[in-house]
Amino acid sequence: MPAYYTYLISSLPVLSFSAKIPFSLAEFFVKCSGLIPEAEIKLLCSICCQEDYALSAEAEGVLKKWVNFEVALRNELVRARAARKKIDPLKFIRLPDYPEAQISHVALTAYRSTSILEAEKILDQERWNFLEGLSFGHYFDFDYLLIYALKLKLLERWEKIQKADKQLLFNQEVLN
């Protein structure tokens, strides 16, 4: 089956971090069916449905860059938390460890934020910006679809946060 990336990608709406999600990740996978090979749809599903970044061993290309970025961001958060608790961060650091100044700055900014929601927004905005950078040069290929799916995953997360019953969550926290 030929992959009709051009047709599929040109029919997708442009995503923006501050905009409402146009459709769910599940609906995205349905849109892909029949236009790209089933094996690629399964690969997209497995990548986007995994919370654990254990795929770094078999990752390559754009996916490897994404996994390395995500691990580096989480490692910087570990360093910030460990420094505050005065413990050695090395036992919590995940490999591969590629610390970068920009990632360190974002992690510290998020960590120092007084609002948990604002901290999460800072981290997810940086994730979004990194995905935007990764998309350069990928316009009608599988990597574009992968980046699009990862962006949808971020937008789905924020839609759940926006729709959450904050009063109920607050009451549950107060009672515990």
Secondary structure, 3 states (H helix, E strand, C coil): CCCCHHHHHHHCCCCCCCCCCCCCHHHHHHHHECCECHHHHHHHHHHHHCCCCHHHCCCCHHHHHHHHHHHHHHHHHHHHHHHHHCCCHHHCCCCCCCCCHHHHHHHHHHHHCCCHHHHHHHHHHHHHHHHHHHCCCCCCCHHHHHHHHHHHHHHHHHHHHHHCCHHHHHHHHHHC
